[in-house]
């Protein structure tokens, strides 16, 4: 069964600190993995998208890694800001799946001053 | 322009009402999607339109009726909803929904629906 699991479920950090979110998946055949940021009551916004041949991709203070062999990904946030408080969702696509995305349950991040 | 717009932002409706949610994109995307999202849960796919034809219906109850009048517009018609249908309804679009390589999906801000 195609699944995406994220950890931790929630996280609280102090402003300025770094943090790493984890994603494990069992989707096959793998096409790509995306990280989305979703503010409460808003639509998800894409942070990164990686295919199996990419093992790291950065978007400002966000850096995603992908290990296609172990089927793991991480999202590292550097020098966190209060505006980073949101839900971070790992999403995986299977090849030939006509646009259907498999969502993780998300990690809720709270950045405190 | 990488924007997907949705109207209205908020909607309160009774169980006997008929209402519609609207979604629009001008990125030339040929695939459009409706998702339903409950609080603290990930989005759940409802419908996919590819080249203005319904390609995926995730066994959604008939009280939800999608419509794609043209490649830029997507509607979701609502009728006789239940209180448990209250949720954030998200629209998304991508360059192409079919084929071997799934494209980036751009999400709209959502419509917050409350059924009383």
Interface residues (C-beta under 8 A of the other chain):
Chain A: X31 X32 X34 X36 X41 X42 X43 X44 X45 X46 X49 X89 X93 X95 X96 X97 X98 X99 X100 X101 X103 X104 X105 X106 X108
Chain B: X4 X6 X31 X33 X40 X41 X42 X43 X45 X48 X50 X55 X56 X88 X90 X92 X94 X96 X97 X98 X99 X100 X101 X102 X103 X104 X105 X106 X107 X108 X109 X110 X112
